[in-house]
Amino acid sequence: MPFGRSILPLWPLDPAATYLNHGTVGVTPIKVLEAQQRWRDHIERHPARFMLRDLWTFTGASTTQTLMRQAAGDIASFVGADPANLVFVDNTSAGVNAVVRSMPLAAGDEIVITDHAYGGIVTAIQYAAQRAGASVTTVTMPYPAFTDAECLTRISDAIMPRTRLVIVDHIAAESALVFPVADIVRLCHEKGVMVMVDGAHVPGQIGLDVASLGADIYIANLHKWAMAPRSSAFMVATPECQAWLHPSVVSWGYGAGFTQEFDWVGTRDPSPWLAAPTGVTFLLGLGFADLRQYCHALAWRSAQRLTDAWGTPLEISESHVGSMVSVMTPLRCGTTKPEAQVLRDRLLFEHNIEVQVHARAGRVWVRLCAQAYNEDGDIERLAAAV
């Protein structure tokens, strides 16, 4: 299938806009939105029957697999996980909250994160640690680039006798760097420490086989790169972790098992999860391998094009790039968070370009996302606008 603006009509995006921010909240294809609406229409034909018999049943009383479990099975197949270990959550932040608020932390325990961690989950981690009298150790990584060896050494050095959990990104939200998570998991397990991976940007951006990574807990969004409706995410947990892991909202499924607890946390709209397999089907229909190759090549080419145009250094290696990349802007764009927000808003309101902008390490950076509907012309417009 040809990629670029010729397939933009498959999404409901404004064709007049230059959309380079697919990773922030995702963009749902029209076909997937239609599938979601069909689920909503179906629910309303007999809501009580659907919600309490077809979608989920008390203590798993049904002799047939529920619709929630069927959808979970489809997603588990796509991400390389055992369906019995996979549950749906609203988003990655919801999954992280469930973990850190369930985990049996004690005073003096430690959680290790890196300074690439997403701010929203850092807040939840700090909250849970503070309540337990535990502490959070933040590992500083070289910015904007690091080697795998540097990453492993710094995390290893941060692990202490009271470290109970290491939380690491698979693809960092701001820097867009791909972390060597399989190696990190092996390192931590050798030291007897659990690992939770924040894979918010992974499904649909790079290939994923959760089981092969070996993480104790893996949480990721489906509504970013995997074409699912918002909000839709999943969590995979080992049976050992399932023994103490509970949703942030405890409801009728409590005590009936991991999947029962998370499949029902009260009345809510299940259509984003039920339509998620349609998002995967759409993604595969584009030619997933070809799509990944196209988006990666566009992201890497864009990094080279923008740094050449702006006279800024390109210090990252291609091996740490998926389908999005962060690039340093010229010094005239500023150095602070308020200046980053000004640039982001000016790009949108004056040039109709949507792209994520952040400040870090004394400079302002743009993080652009390369999706199937993007092409080199979008990058040229960004280069000229900045």
N, C-alpha and C positions, 0 to 999 in steps of 0.2 A: 504494500500500500504506500502511495506517496505521502510524505509528511510535509508540514508547512501550513501556511494560511489557507491553502485550498481545502483543508479538512476542518477548518475552524467552525463551519456550520454544524458539526456534530456536537458542539457545546453551545450553551445559550449565551455565550459571551458577547459583549458589545463589539461588533466588527470594527468600530472606529477606534477602539482602545488598543494599546500595546500592553498585553498582559504577560508579565514576566515574574509572576508571584504565585504560581500554581501551588507551591509547597505550603503556603501559610494556612489556608483553610480548604484548599482543594477547589476544583471546579467539576461539578457533576455532569456527565454527558446527558444529552436529552433523552436517549433511550433508557438510561438508568432512572432518570426522574420519572419517566412514564411508568416504568416497572414499579417504582415506589408508590406512585399514585394508585396503581392497580391494587397493590397490597392494602392501601388505606381504604379504598372502596370496598374491598372484600371484607375487611374488618367490620365496617359499618353495617354490613348486611346482617350480621349476627354477632355483636361485640362480645357478649358474655361467653358464648360458646367458643369463639375464636381465642379470646385471651386466656380462658381457664380450662380449655380442653385441647384445642388444636396447637396453640402456641406453647403452653406450659401446663402441667398438671401437678396437683399437690402430691408430693412425695413420689413423683414419677409413676403414678398409678396407671397411666395409660399403657396398653399393650403395644402400641405403635410409637414410633419415634416422633417426638414433637417437632413442630416446624422450626423452633429455635435450634434444636439439636441438628436438624437437617442442614440448616444454613451454616452452623458451626462446623459440620463435617466438610462442607464444600470449601470453606475458608481454610480449614486445617490442611486439606489437600493442597491448596495453593501455596501455603507458607511452610509446608513441611513439618507438620505437628500431628500428634495423636489427638483426635477429636475429644477424647476423654479428659485431656489436659488443657483444652481451649475453651474460654468463655468470652462472651462479648462484654465490653464496657463502653461507656459513652465516648471516651477519648483517653489519650495517654495519661493526662493528668488525673483522671478518675481512677485509672488502674494503679498509678503510683500511690495515690492517697490510700487506696485499699490495702496496699502492701505495707507501707510504713506505719499505718495506723493499726494494722493487725499484728505486726511483727512483735514478738515478745522482747522488747528492749528493756534494759535495766540501767540504773545509774552507773555511769562510768563506761558504758558501751560506746562504740564509735561507728559511724557511717562514713564511708569515703566516697566522695564525688570528685569530678574534675571541674575546672573553671569554664568548660564548654557546656555544662549542663544547662538545660532550658530553665529560664527564670521561674516559670510557673511551678515546676516540680521542685525546684530548690526551696521555694517557700513551704511547700508541704513537708519536705524532708526536715527542714529546720523546726517546723511546728511539732512534728512527731518526736523529734529528738529532745526538744526542750521539755515537753510534757513528761518524758521518761527520765530526764536528767542525763541523757546521753549527749554526745557531742558530734559535730559534723566536721570532718577534715576535707578541705578543698585542695586538690592537687592542681598546681599551676602548670599548664602546658605552654611550650613556646608558641608564639602567635606571630604570623598567621600559619606557620607550618611546623610540623614535627615529624620525626622519623618514627617508625614503629618501635624501634629499640628505645628511643627516648620515652615514648609513651609507656612502655612496659616497665622500664626502670623507675620512672617517677611514681607509678601506681604501686609497684612493689615496695618502694621505700616508705610509702605512706601507710602500709598495712602494719598494724601493731597487734599485740596479744588480745586487746579488747575490741578489735575490729569485727563487727558482726555482718556487715553488708557492704559490698562495693557496687555503686551505681554508675554505669557508663553509657554514653551515647553510642549508637551504631553509626548514625550520621548526625553530626551536630547541627542544631537548628540555625545558628548564626554563621559560624565559620564554614558550614557545609562539608567539613572534612569527614572522611570515612575512617572510623577507628578500627583497629585490628581486634575485633571483639572475641574471636575464637581463641586467640593467643592470650587475651586478658582473662578470659574464663579459665583457661588451663592454669595460668599463673595463680589466680586467686584460689582455685580448688587445691592446688598443691600446698597452699598455706592454710587450707581448711576454712576458707571464707566464702560465703554465698555471693552470687552475682546476679544483679538485676540489670537488664539491658533496656534502655529507652530507644526503641526502634521506630519512633514516630514517623520518620521520613523514609522508611525502608521499603515496605510492601508496594510494589509497582514502580519503584525507582531503580533498584538493583535486585538481582536474584536473591532469594531468601530460602534457607532450609533451617528452620529453628532448631530442629532436633540435633543437627550436626554441630551447632554452635555450643551446645551443652550448658547453656545458661540455666540457672535455677528458675528464673522468671524472665519472660520476654514480653514486652508490651509495645503495641504499635497501632498507629491509626490506619484505617482503611479509606478514610475520606480525604486524604491528601493525594497520594499518587496511585492508589488502587481503584479510583473511579467510583467509590461508594458514596451514597448520600451522607450529609452531615446529620448527626454526629455518629460515627461508627468506628469502633476500635476493638481490638481483641487483646486478651492476656493468656499466655501459656505459662503454666506453673507445674513443676514436678510434683509427684504425689506427696513427697516429704513436705513441701511448702503448702500444699493444699490442706494439710492437717491443721494449720493455724491461720490460714488465709480466709478472710471474710470480706464481703462487699462493704463499702462505707455505709450503705443503707441496708440494714438487716431486716428481713421480712419473713414471709412464710416458709421460705426454703431453708431456713436455719436448721442445722443439724441433719439435713437430708443429703448432704454431700456437696462437693465443690460446684458441679454444674447446676444443681438444683438451686443453690443459694444465689448464684450470679444470674441465672436465667430469669429469676423473678425477684425484683426489688421493689415491687409495687407497680401500680398502673403507669404505663408510659407508652410512647409511640414506638413499636418495635420495627416499623417499616425500614429504617436505615440499615438494620442488620439483615432483615429478610431480603432486601434488595442488593446487599453487598455481593452475593454470588453473581448477580447480573453485571455488576461493575467489573468483576474479574473476567467474566465472559467477554465483555466489551474490550477489556484490555488485551486479552489473548487474541481477540479478533483483529486487533490492529497489527498483530505480529509482535509478540512481546520481545523476542530477542532482537529483532530489527529496530524496534522502538527504543530499547535501551541503548543500542549502538548509536542510533541517530541522536538521541538526547545527550548522551555523554559527549559525542563528538562536537555537538553544537555548544555545549557548556564549556568545554576545554578551548575550542576555537574562540569563543566569546571572551574568555579570560585573556587570551593572547591579544585579541583585537582591542579590548578596552584598555589594557595596560599600555599598549603601544600608543593609543590615541591620547591617553591622559598622562603619559610619562611617569607611570608608577611601576614599582617592581612586581614581578610575578614570582613569588617565592615558594608556592606550593608545588607538589609533584602531581602528575596526572593520575598516579595510582591512588591518590586520596580523594579523587573527584568522581562523583556519580553523575547525576543529571542536574546538579545545581552547584554554583560556585560563588565565593565571595571575592570581590575585587576592590582594592584600595582606590579611592577617588583622589583627584588632585587636592593639594593642601588648601586651596582656596575654598573648598567645600566645607572646611571646618575640622574640628577635632572633638567636639562634644556631642552628647546625646541630643540636646536641643537643636544643635545645628544639623544633626542627622535627620531629625523630624522635619525641619524646614526644607531640606533637600527632598525628602520623600514627598512632602505635600506639594512642593513646586513641580516636581516631575508629574504628579497626578493632575493637579488643577491647571497647570499651564501647558503641559505637553501630552496629557492623557496617557501617561506611562505609569503602570502600577508595578513597583518593584520594592522589595524589602531593603531598608537602609538602617544601618546601625553604626554606633561609635565604639571603637575598642582600640587599645594600644596607641592612643593619641592620634587616631585618624578616623575618618568616616569611610565606611565600606558599603557597597551595594552587594546584595546576595540575589543573583538572578537564577531563575528556574527555567530550564529548557524542557518544554513539553512538546507533544506531537504537533501542536498547532503553531509553534514558534518557528522562526527561520532567521537567517542572517540579517534581513532587513530590520527586524525588531531590535537587534543589537546595534545596528547603525543608528537607529533613531535614539536609542539610549545614549550612545557615545556622543552624538551631536548635542543632545539636550543638556547633558552634564557639562 
